[in-house]
Amino acid sequence: MTFAPFLAAAAAEGSKGIPQQIAETFGWNPTLFFSQLISFLVVAFLLQKFAYQPILQILAERRQKIADGLASADKAKAELANTHAKIQELLGQAGVQANKIIEEARTAAARVGELEAQKAIATANDIIAKAKLANQSELVRLKGELRQEFGRLVVAAAGQASGKILTADDQKRLAEEANRQLAA
């Protein structure tokens, strides 16, 4: 941009001052300028008082709310981390307690199993002892029957061998003798 047109206009009007010439070229009116300046200052003051300051105050309040929100979020995050740590600790303790309870249950089950095994062994021993007693009494009974049968057979065989009929005393004596020999 060149200043030639301005310089030419200033040289053409030579008698007037340069500032006055520039003002006339651009159509500057001092009265209008000062009235607009006063209007601008009034509007600027009103905007400053009723718009700019409240907006700054609202922005400051919002900054404070945002800062409070961030602080609350940080606090909540810290509490969440603390709660998470407590939960992990409680889960660990619960696991330890569960393992302890399981171990105690296994020990108790082993004790109960051992007691039941001992009871079963004792019951089996009782059954065996009773069976032995029953066998012995049955053996004694069968031996007695066998003696009687043997004595009867001896008497019958002696009667057939001698060819005579034995008397009751003879039969008794032969049976007793056979029993004595059998017992020895």
Number of C-alpha atoms within 10 A of each C-alpha: 3 6 7 9 9 14 11 11 14 19 13 11 11 11 9 12 11 16 10 11 20 15 13 11 12 8 9 13 10 10 9 10 11 11 11 12 12 12 12 12 12 12 12 14 13 12 13 13 11 11 12 14 12 13 12 11 11 12 12 12 12 12 12 12 12 12 12 12 12 12 12 12 12 12 12 12 12 12 12 12 12 12 12 12 12 12 12 12 12 12 12 12 12 12 12 12 12 12 12 12 12 12 12 12 12 12 12 12 12 12 12 12 12 12 12 12 12 12 12 12 12 12 12 12 12 12 12 12 12 12 12 12 12 12 13 12 12 12 13 12 12 13 15 13 12 14 19 16 13 17 22 17 14 17 21 15 12 16 16 12 9 10 9 9 13 16 10 9 9 13 19 15 14 18 21 15 14 19 17 11 9 12 9 5
